[in-house]
Amino acid sequence: MAFTLFRVDAIYSAPFASPALELVGDIQRLIRAVYQAFADRYPGVPPSAFKALNSNTLSEVGLLISLLEGRLEITLRVDQFSVQATNLRTPEETRLAQDCVLLMQDFIKKSMSAKEDAVNLRIASWLCIDGGKAEMMKKLNQIATPQSTTFDKARIGAEMMEHFTKVNFRNEAAGWQLTVLAEPAALQDADLYLYRDYVFLPGGELDTSEKKLGFLETSSIAINEWLGIGSLKQE
């Protein structure tokens, strides 16, 4: 069994432990440098994708990079670095979003003194599964149905009761937390809605962007196997 992407939304946010005041007095140099960093990797990136964020509020000063016709927005502000992806449709677009996180983290490390606080990564995926929504419903009920339940469905006249899954994982010693929610997709053209919420605490074992994204990959494989949906179809 395998699946295809219908849609992916994601938010990556990394607040800074102390304000990145370099953005206040040196925004012109930084925006030139970040443009060059992106142009070296993606030569076709237009200068119009980059703009300075000017504000009378200190925390809102920064720069914005808008790609994929505005569906991928990368924001570097005095108080945090964040990436927001909306309606990604292909594996190539999701890989671009991941690569932009690494690219910006490398830029921040080389060009600024900002230190990250707890990092949060939220990913909402709508997937099309081999066998369709009916097959996905069978799998979710197999996974989520408890051995016993205290609710008697006959009390409200229900003919059937279905169970979906929400699971919380954590490793306090390693400094990470993960919430996974899986349920039938409300969108007509998708079969499964899969939501993952990662929290990476400062001082934990996953202390670089590469390690965080590596954990994202390994945990995604484990979750997919648990759900019985196999792997992403390669186009």
Residue, then its C-alpha position, 0 to 999 in steps of 0.5 A: m500500500a502507498f499514498t499520495l499527497f493531496r495537501v500539506d500545511a506546516i508551521y515551523s516557529a523558533p522563538f529567540a531566547s533574546p531579541a535579535l537586535e541585528l535586525v534593527g540596525d543592519i536590516q539592509r546588509l542582512i537582506r542582501a546576505v539572505y538573498q545571496a544565500f538563497a540565490d546561490r542555492y536557487p538561482g531563479v529566485p526573484p528579488s521581489a520575493f524578499k522584503a524588509l518588515n518595517s514597524n514601530t513595534l520592535s518585535e515586528v521588525g525583520l524580513l520576509i521571503s515569499l515563495l511558491e506564489g505566497r504559499l511558502e512564507i519565511t519570516l525572520r523577526v527580532d523575536q523569532f524565525s518562522v516558516q509557514a507553508t500552505n497548500l503544498r501539493t507535491p513532494e518537491e514543494t515539501r522538500l523545498a520547505q524543509d530545505c528553506v528551514l535548513l538554509m535559514q538556520d544556517f544563515i542565522k547561525k553564520s550572520m546573527s547571534a540569536k539563540e533559539d528557545a523551544v522549537n515547534l513544528r506543526i504539520a497537517s497532511w491530507l493524504c490519498i490512500d490506496g483503497g480509498k476512505a473505506e479502507m482507511m476507516k477499517k485501518l483507523n478502527q483497527i488501530a484505535t478501538p479499545q479492548s473495552t469501552t465504558f460507553d454503551k452506544a445503545r443508550i443513545g440509539a447508535e447503530m455503530m461507534e467508530h474510534f480514531t486516534k490521538v496519541n502523545f509521545r514524549n522523551e523528556a531526557a532527549g527534550w522532545q514531545l510529539t502529538v499525532l492525530a489521525e482521522p478520516a479527511a473532511l476534504q472530499d478528494a482526500d482519505l486521511y487527515l494526519y496532524r503532527d505537532y513536534v516540540f523540541l526543547p532547548g538543551g535537548e539531544l536534537d539540537t540542530s536543524e539537521k537532527k530535527l528534520g532527521f527525527l521528522e523523517t524517522s518518526s514519519i516512517a514509524i507513524n506511516e507503518w503504524l497506520g498501515i499506509g505504506s510510503l509516499k508514491q514517487e512521481 
